[in-house]
Amino acid sequence: MSRARLPAAAIALAAFLLGGTVGAMGAEITLRAHPPREVGWFTGDVLVWRGELSVPAGRELDPASLPQTGPIDEFTELRSISVESKEIEAGKRYDLTLAYQSFYVPLEPKEISIPGTTLAFHAAAGSEAASELVTLPAWTIVLSPLRPILARSSPAGMKPDKPLAVIDTVRRQWTVAAAWGAVAVLALAFAWYRGWGPFGLRPSRPLASALRVIRTKRPTMDYGARLLALHRGLDAAFGRRVVADDLGECLAARPRFAAARQDLETFFSASRGFFFDGDAEKAEARLPAAALVQVARRLAAIERAGAR
């Protein structure tokens, strides 16, 4: 250009408003832009921009200045670019086709802007023409939402209330009550068995106490101490001093122990041999320690059965 060149933005604006002359004052590159329509677009539509650039002889489009395909912002990308050139009487004409695609999903009609781009034209080989920059103008479109327009809510459009359903819980209440009753019975039975609370006032069980002493202290207890512990249990159970000669009379007073008569006779025989004859080995051979525990267990069972 022979005169001072206008800024690229001013040249592009003049070309867009005045029908294609890129600039006044002798500018020779002209642009005719054909952007897509402004409304009626939806998410994913391909937006095609077309333009015609008339370039005087001596200048050529610099391919390196063409925009690169790919994203131009978070939601829009340039999918493809096509450039076709042909000779005209005044020089050369370039037909540009830029295909954009937007994936923005608006909740209401939304205007989006596609930015412009700047192209460079350099002097052809053997030409003295100066280089030139031309800016393709930005353009806008309106994206429409995908969701349908919802009708206003009204009482007529609401479903009627469901009738109130009353759940019968009587059967479940009885089930729960029975379960709690069973728990209470089991708790009372266990308290009675352990002698807790008011059940601690039940009659004592001396033979059961003697069994616990014999069984728990058996590793450290000598044979005579175990015999003596069962003697004290029998005395307390019969309410008198029990000896071998009075065994029949004692069993008559406590007939429930008659079933253990043979065990008692064996016990008294071993006791006589240990305490009076002084023959510990013979006494323990007659009633070994393990058998003594079994005798005490059977007597304690008879005592427990009689206390019920």
C-alpha positions as a Markdown table, in Angstrom:
| # | Residue | x | y | z |
|---|---|---|---|---|
| 1 | Met | 0.0 | 0.0 | 0.0 |
| 2 | Ser | 1.3 | 3.5 | -0.9 |
| 3 | Arg | -0.4 | 5.2 | 2.1 |
| 4 | Ala | -0.3 | 4.4 | 5.8 |
| 5 | Arg | -2.1 | 1.1 | 6.5 |
| 6 | Leu | -5.1 | 1.1 | 8.8 |
| 7 | Pro | -5.1 | -1.2 | 11.9 |
| 8 | Ala | -6.2 | -4.7 | 11.1 |
| 9 | Ala | -9.4 | -4.4 | 13.2 |
| 10 | Ala | -10.5 | -1.3 | 11.5 |
| 11 | Ile | -9.9 | -2.9 | 8.1 |
| 12 | Ala | -12.0 | -5.9 | 9.1 |
| 13 | Leu | -14.9 | -3.8 | 10.5 |
| 14 | Ala | -15.0 | -1.7 | 7.3 |
| 15 | Ala | -15.1 | -4.8 | 5.2 |
| 16 | Phe | -18.0 | -6.2 | 7.2 |
| 17 | Leu | -20.1 | -3.1 | 7.2 |
| 18 | Leu | -19.4 | -1.7 | 3.7 |
| 19 | Gly | -19.9 | -4.9 | 1.8 |
| 20 | Gly | -16.4 | -6.1 | 1.4 |
| 21 | Thr | -13.8 | -3.4 | 0.9 |
| 22 | Val | -11.2 | -4.1 | 3.5 |
| 23 | Gly | -10.2 | -0.5 | 4.0 |
| 24 | Ala | -10.4 | 2.9 | 2.4 |
| 25 | Met | -7.6 | 5.1 | 1.2 |
| 26 | Gly | -6.4 | 2.7 | -1.6 |
| 27 | Ala | -6.7 | -0.7 | 0.3 |
| 28 | Glu | -7.1 | -3.4 | -2.3 |
| 29 | Ile | -8.0 | -6.6 | -0.3 |
| 30 | Thr | -11.8 | -7.1 | -0.1 |
| 31 | Leu | -13.8 | -9.5 | 2.0 |
| 32 | Arg | -17.3 | -10.7 | 1.8 |
| 33 | Ala | -18.3 | -12.6 | 4.9 |
| 34 | His | -21.3 | -15.0 | 5.1 |
| 35 | Pro | -21.7 | -16.0 | 8.8 |
| 36 | Pro | -24.4 | -18.6 | 9.7 |
| 37 | Arg | -27.9 | -17.4 | 10.8 |
| 38 | Glu | -28.1 | -16.0 | 14.3 |
| 39 | Val | -30.9 | -18.1 | 15.8 |
| 40 | Gly | -32.3 | -21.6 | 15.6 |
| 41 | Trp | -29.2 | -23.6 | 16.7 |
| 42 | Phe | -29.0 | -26.4 | 19.2 |
| 43 | Thr | -26.3 | -28.2 | 21.0 |
| 44 | Gly | -24.0 | -30.2 | 18.7 |
| 45 | Asp | -25.1 | -28.3 | 15.5 |
| 46 | Val | -22.3 | -27.6 | 12.9 |
| 47 | Leu | -21.9 | -23.9 | 12.3 |
| 48 | Val | -20.4 | -23.1 | 8.9 |
| 49 | Trp | -18.8 | -19.7 | 8.2 |
| 50 | Arg | -18.0 | -18.8 | 4.6 |
| 51 | Gly | -16.0 | -15.8 | 3.2 |
| 52 | Glu | -14.6 | -14.6 | 0.0 |
| 53 | Leu | -11.3 | -12.7 | -0.1 |
| 54 | Ser | -10.3 | -10.9 | -3.3 |
| 55 | Val | -6.5 | -10.3 | -3.3 |
| 56 | Pro | -4.8 | -8.1 | -5.8 |
| 57 | Ala | -1.9 | -9.4 | -7.9 |
| 58 | Gly | 1.4 | -9.6 | -6.1 |
| 59 | Arg | 0.0 | -11.0 | -2.8 |
| 60 | Glu | -0.6 | -14.5 | -1.6 |
| 61 | Leu | -2.2 | -16.0 | 1.4 |
| 62 | Asp | 0.3 | -17.3 | 4.0 |
| 63 | Pro | -0.9 | -20.8 | 4.9 |
| 64 | Ala | 0.8 | -20.6 | 8.3 |
| 65 | Ser | -1.7 | -17.9 | 9.3 |
| 66 | Leu | -4.7 | -20.1 | 8.9 |
| 67 | Pro | -6.4 | -21.1 | 12.2 |
| 68 | Gln | -5.7 | -24.6 | 13.6 |
| 69 | Thr | -8.5 | -27.0 | 14.0 |
| 70 | Gly | -9.4 | -28.0 | 17.6 |
| 71 | Pro | -10.9 | -26.3 | 20.7 |
| 72 | Ile | -11.2 | -22.6 | 20.8 |
| 73 | Asp | -12.8 | -22.5 | 24.3 |
| 74 | Glu | -14.3 | -24.9 | 26.8 |
| 75 | Phe | -17.4 | -25.8 | 24.7 |
| 76 | Thr | -16.6 | -24.8 | 21.0 |
| 77 | Glu | -14.2 | -26.2 | 18.6 |
| 78 | Leu | -13.1 | -25.6 | 15.0 |
| 79 | Arg | -13.8 | -28.9 | 13.2 |
| 80 | Ser | -12.4 | -28.2 | 9.7 |
| 81 | Ile | -11.1 | -25.5 | 7.5 |
| 82 | Ser | -11.3 | -25.4 | 3.7 |
| 83 | Val | -9.4 | -22.9 | 1.4 |
| 84 | Glu | -10.0 | -22.8 | -2.4 |
| 85 | Ser | -8.3 | -20.2 | -4.7 |
| 86 | Lys | -8.8 | -19.3 | -8.3 |
| 87 | Glu | -7.4 | -16.6 | -10.5 |
| 88 | Ile | -9.6 | -13.6 | -11.3 |
| 89 | Glu | -9.1 | -10.5 | -13.5 |
| 90 | Ala | -7.8 | -8.3 | -10.7 |
| 91 | Gly | -5.6 | -11.0 | -9.0 |
| 92 | Lys | -6.7 | -14.0 | -7.0 |
| 93 | Arg | -9.8 | -14.9 | -5.0 |
| 94 | Tyr | -9.8 | -17.2 | -1.9 |
| 95 | Asp | -13.0 | -19.0 | -0.8 |
| 96 | Leu | -12.8 | -19.9 | 2.9 |
| 97 | Thr | -15.1 | -22.3 | 4.7 |
| 98 | Leu | -14.7 | -22.7 | 8.5 |
| 99 | Ala | -16.9 | -25.3 | 10.3 |
| 100 | Tyr | -17.4 | -24.9 | 14.0 |
| 101 | Gln | -19.3 | -27.0 | 16.5 |
| 102 | Ser | -20.5 | -26.0 | 20.0 |
| 103 | Phe | -21.4 | -28.4 | 22.8 |
| 104 | Tyr | -22.7 | -25.8 | 25.3 |
| 105 | Val | -26.0 | -26.9 | 26.8 |
| 106 | Pro | -27.9 | -23.8 | 27.8 |
| 107 | Leu | -30.9 | -23.9 | 30.2 |
| 108 | Glu | -32.4 | -21.0 | 28.3 |
| 109 | Pro | -31.7 | -19.3 | 25.0 |
| 110 | Lys | -28.0 | -18.3 | 25.2 |
| 111 | Glu | -26.0 | -16.0 | 22.9 |
| 112 | Ile | -22.4 | -17.3 | 22.2 |
| 113 | Ser | -19.6 | -15.5 | 20.3 |
| 114 | Ile | -17.2 | -17.1 | 17.9 |
| 115 | Pro | -14.0 | -15.0 | 17.9 |
| 116 | Gly | -12.4 | -13.7 | 14.7 |
| 117 | Thr | -9.0 | -14.7 | 13.3 |
| 118 | Thr | -6.3 | -12.8 | 11.5 |
| 119 | Leu | -4.9 | -13.9 | 8.1 |
| 120 | Ala | -1.5 | -12.8 | 6.6 |
| 121 | Phe | -0.9 | -12.1 | 3.0 |
| 122 | His | 2.7 | -11.8 | 1.9 |
| 123 | Ala | 4.3 | -10.5 | -1.3 |
| 124 | Ala | 4.5 | -13.0 | -4.1 |
| 125 | Ala | 7.9 | -13.9 | -5.6 |
| 126 | Gly | 9.2 | -11.1 | -7.8 |
| 127 | Ser | 6.6 | -8.6 | -6.5 |
| 128 | Glu | 7.4 | -5.4 | -4.6 |
| 129 | Ala | 3.9 | -5.3 | -2.9 |
| 130 | Ala | 3.9 | -5.0 | 0.9 |
| 131 | Ser | 2.6 | -7.7 | 3.3 |
| 132 | Glu | -0.9 | -7.3 | 4.6 |
| 133 | Leu | -2.9 | -8.5 | 7.7 |
| 134 | Val | -6.7 | -9.1 | 7.4 |
| 135 | Thr | -8.9 | -10.0 | 10.4 |
| 136 | Leu | -12.0 | -12.1 | 9.8 |
| 137 | Pro | -14.7 | -10.6 | 12.0 |
| 138 | Ala | -16.2 | -12.3 | 15.1 |
| 139 | Trp | -19.9 | -13.4 | 14.9 |
| 140 | Thr | -22.6 | -14.5 | 17.3 |
| 141 | Ile | -25.4 | -17.0 | 17.3 |
| 142 | Val | -28.1 | -18.0 | 19.8 |
| 143 | Leu | -28.2 | -21.5 | 21.2 |
| 144 | Ser | -31.6 | -22.9 | 22.2 |
| 145 | Pro | -32.2 | -25.2 | 25.2 |
| 146 | Leu | -32.9 | -28.9 | 24.6 |
| 147 | Arg | -35.4 | -29.3 | 27.5 |
| 148 | Pro | -39.1 | -28.8 | 26.7 |
| 149 | Ile | -41.0 | -26.0 | 28.2 |
| 150 | Leu | -42.7 | -27.2 | 31.4 |
| 151 | Ala | -46.3 | -26.5 | 32.0 |
| 152 | Arg | -47.2 | -24.5 | 35.1 |
| 153 | Ser | -48.2 | -26.7 | 38.0 |
| 154 | Ser | -51.7 | -26.5 | 39.3 |
| 155 | Pro | -53.8 | -28.4 | 41.8 |
| 156 | Ala | -55.7 | -30.0 | 38.9 |
| 157 | Gly | -52.5 | -31.6 | 37.7 |
| 158 | Met | -51.7 | -33.2 | 41.0 |
| 159 | Lys | -52.5 | -36.8 | 41.8 |
| 160 | Pro | -55.1 | -37.4 | 44.5 |
| 161 | Asp | -53.9 | -38.3 | 47.9 |
| 162 | Lys | -53.7 | -42.0 | 48.7 |
| 163 | Pro | -56.1 | -43.1 | 51.4 |
| 164 | Leu | -54.6 | -43.5 | 54.9 |
| 165 | Ala | -53.6 | -47.1 | 55.5 |
| 166 | Val | -53.7 | -48.3 | 59.1 |
| 167 | Ile | -51.3 | -51.1 | 59.8 |
| 168 | Asp | -52.5 | -53.7 | 62.3 |
| 169 | Thr | -49.8 | -54.2 | 64.9 |
| 170 | Val | -51.7 | -56.3 | 67.4 |
| 171 | Arg | -50.1 | -59.5 | 66.3 |
| 172 | Arg | -46.6 | -58.0 | 66.5 |
| 173 | Gln | -47.4 | -56.6 | 69.9 |
| 174 | Trp | -48.3 | -60.0 | 71.2 |
| 175 | Thr | -45.2 | -61.5 | 69.6 |
| 176 | Val | -43.0 | -58.9 | 71.3 |
| 177 | Ala | -44.8 | -59.3 | 74.6 |
| 178 | Ala | -44.3 | -63.1 | 74.5 |
| 179 | Ala | -40.7 | -62.7 | 73.7 |
| 180 | Trp | -40.2 | -60.3 | 76.7 |
| 181 | Gly | -42.2 | -62.7 | 78.9 |
| 182 | Ala | -39.9 | -65.6 | 77.9 |
| 183 | Val | -36.8 | -63.5 | 78.7 |
| 184 | Ala | -38.3 | -62.6 | 82.1 |
| 185 | Val | -39.0 | -66.3 | 82.9 |
| 186 | Leu | -35.5 | -67.3 | 81.8 |
| 187 | Ala | -34.0 | -64.5 | 83.9 |
| 188 | Leu | -36.0 | -65.6 | 87.0 |
| 189 | Ala | -35.0 | -69.2 | 86.5 |
| 190 | Phe | -31.4 | -68.3 | 86.3 |
| 191 | Ala | -31.6 | -66.1 | 89.4 |
| 192 | Trp | -33.3 | -69.0 | 91.3 |
| 193 | Tyr | -30.6 | -71.3 | 90.1 |
| 194 | Arg | -27.8 | -68.9 | 91.2 |
| 195 | Gly | -29.6 | -67.9 | 94.4 |
| 196 | Trp | -29.7 | -64.2 | 93.5 |
| 197 | Gly | -32.0 | -61.7 | 95.2 |
| 198 | Pro | -35.0 | -63.1 | 97.1 |
| 199 | Phe | -34.0 | -66.6 | 95.9 |
| 200 | Gly | -31.0 | -66.4 | 98.2 |
| 201 | Leu | -33.3 | -67.1 | 101.1 |
| 202 | Arg | -33.9 | -70.7 | 99.9 |
| 203 | Pro | -32.7 | -73.6 | 102.1 |
| 204 | Ser | -28.9 | -74.1 | 102.1 |
| 205 | Arg | -27.4 | -77.0 | 100.3 |
| 206 | Pro | -24.5 | -78.3 | 102.4 |
| 207 | Leu | -23.9 | -81.3 | 100.2 |
| 208 | Ala | -23.6 | -79.0 | 97.1 |
| 209 | Ser | -21.2 | -76.9 | 99.1 |
| 210 | Ala | -19.2 | -80.0 | 100.0 |
| 211 | Leu | -19.1 | -81.0 | 96.4 |
| 212 | Arg | -17.7 | -77.6 | 95.4 |
| 213 | Val | -15.0 | -77.8 | 98.0 |
| 214 | Ile | -14.0 | -81.3 | 97.0 |
| 215 | Arg | -14.0 | -80.6 | 93.3 |
| 216 | Thr | -12.3 | -77.2 | 93.3 |
| 217 | Lys | -9.6 | -78.0 | 95.9 |
| 218 | Arg | -9.0 | -81.6 | 94.8 |
| 219 | Pro | -5.4 | -81.0 | 93.4 |
| 220 | Thr | -4.2 | -79.6 | 96.7 |
| 221 | Met | -6.5 | -81.3 | 99.2 |
| 222 | Asp | -5.4 | -84.6 | 100.8 |
| 223 | Tyr | -7.7 | -87.6 | 100.9 |
| 224 | Gly | -8.7 | -87.1 | 104.6 |
| 225 | Ala | -9.7 | -83.5 | 104.2 |
| 226 | Arg | -12.0 | -84.5 | 101.3 |
| 227 | Leu | -13.6 | -87.2 | 103.5 |
| 228 | Leu | -14.0 | -84.7 | 106.3 |
| 229 | Ala | -15.7 | -82.1 | 104.0 |
| 230 | Leu | -18.3 | -84.7 | 102.9 |
| 231 | His | -18.8 | -85.7 | 106.6 |
| 232 | Arg | -19.6 | -82.0 | 107.4 |
| 233 | Gly | -22.0 | -81.8 | 104.5 |
| 234 | Leu | -23.9 | -85.0 | 105.6 |
| 235 | Asp | -24.2 | -83.7 | 109.1 |
| 236 | Ala | -25.7 | -80.4 | 108.0 |
| 237 | Ala | -28.0 | -82.1 | 105.5 |
| 238 | Phe | -29.4 | -84.6 | 108.0 |
| 239 | Gly | -29.4 | -82.1 | 110.9 |
| 240 | Arg | -27.4 | -84.3 | 113.2 |
| 241 | Arg | -24.1 | -86.1 | 113.5 |
| 242 | Val | -24.2 | -89.0 | 111.0 |
| 243 | Val | -22.1 | -92.1 | 111.8 |
| 244 | Ala | -22.1 | -95.5 | 110.2 |
| 245 | Asp | -24.0 | -97.2 | 113.0 |
| 246 | Asp | -26.9 | -94.6 | 112.7 |
| 247 | Leu | -27.1 | -94.7 | 108.9 |
| 248 | Gly | -30.4 | -96.7 | 108.9 |
| 249 | Glu | -32.1 | -94.4 | 111.3 |
| 250 | Cys | -30.9 | -91.3 | 109.3 |
| 251 | Leu | -32.1 | -92.7 | 106.0 |
| 252 | Ala | -35.5 | -93.4 | 107.6 |
| 253 | Ala | -35.7 | -89.7 | 108.6 |
| 254 | Arg | -34.5 | -88.6 | 105.1 |
| 255 | Pro | -36.0 | -91.2 | 102.8 |
| 256 | Arg | -35.0 | -89.4 | 99.6 |
| 257 | Phe | -31.4 | -90.4 | 100.4 |
| 258 | Ala | -32.3 | -94.1 | 100.5 |
| 259 | Ala | -31.3 | -94.5 | 96.9 |
| 260 | Ala | -27.7 | -93.6 | 97.8 |
| 261 | Arg | -27.5 | -96.1 | 100.6 |
| 262 | Gln | -24.8 | -98.2 | 99.0 |
| 263 | Asp | -22.7 | -95.0 | 98.2 |
| 264 | Leu | -23.1 | -93.9 | 101.8 |
| 265 | Glu | -22.0 | -97.4 | 103.2 |
| 266 | Thr | -18.9 | -97.4 | 100.9 |
| 267 | Phe | -18.1 | -93.8 | 102.1 |
| 268 | Phe | -18.4 | -94.7 | 105.8 |
| 269 | Ser | -16.4 | -97.8 | 105.3 |
| 270 | Ala | -13.5 | -95.9 | 103.7 |
| 271 | Ser | -13.8 | -93.2 | 106.4 |
| 272 | Arg | -13.6 | -95.8 | 109.1 |
| 273 | Gly | -10.5 | -97.3 | 107.5 |
| 274 | Phe | -8.8 | -93.9 | 107.2 |
| 275 | Phe | -9.6 | -92.3 | 110.5 |
| 276 | Phe | -9.9 | -95.2 | 112.9 |
| 277 | Asp | -7.9 | -98.0 | 111.4 |
| 278 | Gly | -5.1 | -95.7 | 110.1 |
| 279 | Asp | -4.9 | -97.5 | 106.8 |
| 280 | Ala | -5.0 | -94.7 | 104.3 |
| 281 | Glu | -4.0 | -96.9 | 101.3 |
| 282 | Lys | -6.7 | -99.4 | 102.0 |
| 283 | Ala | -9.3 | -96.7 | 102.5 |
| 284 | Glu | -8.4 | -94.9 | 99.2 |
| 285 | Ala | -8.4 | -98.2 | 97.4 |
| 286 | Arg | -11.9 | -98.9 | 98.6 |
| 287 | Leu | -13.1 | -95.4 | 97.6 |
| 288 | Pro | -10.7 | -93.6 | 95.2 |
| 289 | Ala | -10.7 | -89.8 | 95.0 |
| 290 | Ala | -12.5 | -89.8 | 91.7 |
| 291 | Ala | -15.2 | -92.1 | 93.1 |
| 292 | Leu | -15.5 | -89.9 | 96.1 |
| 293 | Val | -16.3 | -86.9 | 93.9 |
| 294 | Gln | -19.0 | -89.0 | 92.1 |
| 295 | Val | -20.6 | -90.0 | 95.5 |
| 296 | Ala | -20.6 | -86.3 | 96.5 |
| 297 | Arg | -22.2 | -85.3 | 93.1 |
| 298 | Arg | -25.0 | -87.9 | 93.5 |
| 299 | Leu | -25.8 | -86.8 | 97.0 |
| 300 | Ala | -25.8 | -83.2 | 95.9 |
| 301 | Ala | -28.3 | -84.1 | 93.1 |
| 302 | Ile | -30.6 | -85.8 | 95.6 |
| 303 | Glu | -30.4 | -82.7 | 97.9 |
| 304 | Arg | -31.2 | -80.4 | 95.0 |
| 305 | Ala | -34.2 | -82.5 | 93.9 |
| 306 | Gly | -35.6 | -82.4 | 97.4 |
| 307 | Ala | -35.3 | -78.7 | 97.7 |
| 308 | Arg | -37.6 | -78.0 | 94.7 |
